[in-house]
Amino acid sequence: MGLFDAFRKSPKERQAEEARKRAAREDLDVYSGMRVEVTSGDGRIFLVARLSDLRGDRAQLEPGANGSLLTWSDKPQPVTLRGYSSKEGRTVIMEGTIRMGANRLWQAERLGLVEQSEQRANIRVGTDLMGSFTLIDRPSVPEECCQIKNIGMGGACIGSQARRDVGDKLSVWVEQLLELEDVALTCQILRIDNRKPGYFEYGCRFVDLSEETERHLFRAVYALYHGLY
């Protein structure tokens, strides 16, 4: 009888059941509390949020201070969620749908794990912007000019003639971006990506950003990603 019941189910019901089984196998609950970037089907970033109340293949998304750049709708929309699991030490990519919920929360449904990798957890946008930075722990060191090679919610690649060390913390200012005008971004050098005579490129992650700074950063990254500059 169960076999005939399975054939009588609609494609939507079968898809929902498969999603629930997949979520149970993948044990997605371990990612509850993870901060994620949410992108639409065409790859546009529109939301940075925290996964909460993750049960099976469903969860809530709590937008950060930056809010959402997507029009609220009851209609489920296909999305990709990308975050970093500190428990597993790796990037996690999930797909699913989201729709408007109560109290300005988004409801995520039909979540499924797409990939776990060692890649960075945030999308980066390539730029040719100029900026400057100072060393937080050594304020007596003069301010240095730099190039912003790429930038995202998680960090940036900074090119400079100044020789700095892995672990150094910097205050970075980005020019030509209205959203980041007079906003200092605190970051830490994780690695030296490129070395040439008199030139270095540093892979940096942002640290200790306030909600206000995150909101400015999110809108700046969104504007760059969509070619608004």
Buried (B, 14 or more C-beta within 10 A) or exposed (E): EEEEEEEEEEEEEEEBEEBBEBBEEBEBEEBBBBBBBBBBEEEEBBBBBBBBBBEBBBBBBBBBEBBBBBEEEEEBBEBBBBBBBEEEEBBBBBBBBBBBBEEEBBBBBBBBBBEEEEEBBBBBBEBEBBBBBBBBEEEEEEEBEBBBBBBBBBBBBBBBEBEBEEEBBBBBBBEEBEBBEEBBBBBBBBEBBEEEEEEBBBBBBBEEBEEEBBBBBBBBBBBBBEEEE
